[in-house]
Amino acid sequence: MVRAEIKVLDFEDKRSKDKKTEYCRFKCEYVDNGGIKWISAFKKWPAEVE
């Protein structure tokens, strides 16, 4: 796996359509090549009822 230096430009807290899975999205800029990409990261626990 290649490691790259990134800068986080934006962050979103999201929830799946069935409301069972919460996840985060990070808008990252790759410092070495200047590319911008959204990266999703799932939270480790099930979402509670609102």
C-alpha positions in Angstrom: 0.0 0.0 0.0 1.3 3.4 -0.9 1.2 6.1 1.7 0.3 9.6 0.5 0.3 12.9 2.3 -3.2 14.4 2.2 -5.0 17.5 3.4 -8.6 17.2 4.5 -10.6 20.0 2.8 -14.1 19.1 3.9 -16.0 16.6 6.1 -19.6 15.2 6.0 -21.4 13.1 8.5 -23.8 10.8 6.6 -26.2 8.0 7.3 -27.2 5.2 5.0 -30.8 5.1 3.5 -31.9 2.4 6.0 -30.6 4.6 8.9 -28.6 1.7 10.2 -25.1 2.7 9.2 -23.4 6.0 9.9 -20.4 7.0 7.9 -18.1 9.9 7.3 -16.9 11.4 4.1 -13.7 13.3 3.9 -12.8 15.5 0.9 -9.0 15.0 0.6 -6.4 16.7 -1.5 -3.4 14.6 -2.3 -0.4 16.8 -1.7 2.0 15.0 -4.1 -0.2 15.1 -7.2 -2.9 17.7 -6.3 -5.7 15.3 -7.0 -8.9 15.7 -4.9 -11.0 12.7 -3.9 -13.8 11.9 -1.5 -12.9 9.1 1.0 -15.7 7.3 3.0 -15.0 5.8 6.4 -17.6 3.7 8.2 -18.2 4.2 11.9 -17.7 1.1 14.0 -21.0 1.1 15.8 -24.7 0.8 14.6 -26.6 4.0 14.6 -29.1 4.5 17.4 -32.7 5.7 16.8 -32.9 9.4 16.4 
